[in-house]
Amino acid sequence: MKTRTPEEGFSALTDDAERNRLLAEMAEQSTDMISRHTPDDWRFIYASPAVTHLLGYSVEEIVGMSAYDLYHPDDVEDFRLRAPTVTYDRGLYTHTYRFRCKDGHYIWLESTSRTIRDPDTNDIREILVVSRAATHRIKADKANRRLARVLESTQDLVVFVNLDQTVSHLNEAARRALGLEQIDYTSFEVTRFLTDKGQRLIEGEGFPVARSTGHWRGEVMMRSLRGGRIPVLLELLAHRSLHGDIEYFSIVAHDLTDKKAAEEQLKQYRADIDHASRLVTMGELASSLAHELNQPLSAMVNYLRGIERRFAGNDSIAWGDVELPITRSIRTALRAGEIIHRMMDFTRKQEPVITSLALPELINDMIEFCESMADRSHVRVVTDIPDRLPPVLGDRIQLEQVLLNLIVNAIEASESPEAETEPRTVRVRVTVQDADQIRVSVSDEGPGISDDDMSRLFDRFFSTKQSGLGMGLAISRSLVENLGGELWATNLSEGGACFSFTLNTAD
């Protein structure tokens, strides 16, 4: 062994003293608490000034106290038995626990300890501990575990996506819905689980918008590896680092299967109700339609009987002799056919077809349809329609249903006895609201609407008629609103009521 010279020995002692001084200075300045403890009862032999910041004790107060007295009761045994909260690595123990502060409340500490042994006897002389506050981390870990439990238990499909659009994690609902329970999906691109239309939407709009604004939402169709399709409301979120860079994306997809089924069922229900309402309206017009059909049929019979009486037993008949009655019979038969065709169209059950429609033609057809009913009720129906009216958007059958309901109601409200000299008037007026909307008003000369009835007028199953079902106005408002318009009622100052609705123009 090489012997040090006195000068070398003095230099080594100086180096050790300087190193110890620096270590002591670091301990004094450190925000971590550095402490030394007895090996048996863990009494504080030394504590750095950080103890005041962490625990509220002064150095003088804590020296001599046992760490066991400051542990949370639930954590003492964990430490003694080296529970899972205590880890060991290359001579260092790391322990996370709750420690009581001077004011009585507990904080979480994470401590790393090392035993200092006697080099001759190998007995433990003391334990050196470095402790730091861990409350925020523990709370964050607990919050993350709670979020993870929520993530796994939610029925929404949750997908975490890398920057290259490959999948990094799926929650249980997503794995189950997409058929990935037993498959390693981490190399799959997220677009693999979307239909072609969904892929174009999320690549062309979803990811660009999410990168720009942080989130994007839209309805798309997802697909399972088993072949099934899932309509979802998908929300795409971009997650950024503290520096503002996007680290990853997440997708939360809410399954709309039940909602879509309910909407389809509701749509079918409404279609059935609308159809039933048209049948009821046609039933209310049955007597008038029977009279209207009876006229052309009776005329045809008269024409043909006239021919029979005139030419019975005559072997030679010239076309000029029968041309007039036969052509009249044909025109009359065509008129009867038009009435029946209109009835069949009106009561036919079919899907709405939104097209550009000429409103004056629709109004005049419905007025003609109600002509017999108006005559029997001693009512005249007049129109006030401007020239060059722009076409409107709507379904022909639905608009006919709205117009027919309002005109029939106005005729019934205006019904007057034959004794009155002048018939009462129902007026159908059309005005151009602006470039985008047209207003149709149907006014009558009836008794008007009471205040009590006005608030319930458009409720389903409410009717002011003794034999009414109370569906016509409710359905009419629903049909108008589905076309982007409004339907309302007012009383006129001169008497009677006015029902108005708006429609969007097709231009």
Secondary structure by P-SEA (a helix, b strand, c coil): cccccaaaaaaaaaaaaaaaaaaaaaaaacccccbbbbcccccccccccccccccccccccccccccccccccccaaaaaaccccccccccbbbbbbbbbccccbbbbbbbbbbbbbccccccccbbbbbbbbcaaaaaaaaaaaaaaaaaaacccbbbbbccccccccccaaaaaaacccccccccccccccccaaaaaaaaacaaaaaaaccbbbbbbbbbcccccccccbbbbbbbbcccccccbbbbbbccaaaaaaaaaaaaaaaaaaaaaaaaaaaaaaaaaaaaaaaaaaaaaaaaaaaaaaaccccccccccccaaaaaaaaaaaaaaaaaaaaaaaaacccccccccccaaaaaaaaaaaaaaaaaaacbbbbbbcccbbbbbbccaaaaaaaaaaaaaaaaaaacccccccbbbbbbbbbbbccccbbbbbbbcccccccaaaaaacccccccccccccccaaaaaaaaaaaaccccbbbbbccbbbbbbbbbbbcc
